Amino acid sequence: MVNHQIIDDQVIDDRGTHLSPEDLAALSENLREQFLFRREQLQQLSAPALTRADALLDRQSASRTEVRIKLSASARMVLADVEAALRRMDRGDYGACHLCRRPIDRERLLIVPQARYCARCQQVRGVDR
């Protein structure tokens, strides 16, 4: 079990991990920006071709269509992760690893704010999500 202390409005655990109110505000803003970006990206990827020539190129190019499908799938996956992180923030359990329940390191969250797992559990899972 990880012990937490509150020092100068920062949550500190026994490993030195902490998220200040400013960190949480910055992470929340980052997640909201990612949410808007991914939603716009999905709209653009799912929009019909703008010109007849574009439509013809899309029909002729299976690889181009495949890229759009993969980009859309990736954007939907990231969007779902971002939405889940925002829900965790709203519930007050943001920053806790889904497997071991220990706090996720501050540095990891600053790099991947939608992270669900601490670095150790992520490595054990062997997946980037």
PyMOL commands that set and color helices and strands:
alter all, ss='L'
color gray80, all
select helices_A, chain A and resi 21-46+52-60+62-91+106-111+119-125
alter helices_A, ss='H'
color red, helices_A
select strands_A, chain A and resi 4-7+10-13+18-19
alter strands_A, ss='S'
color yellow, strands_A
deselect
rebuild
show_as cartoon
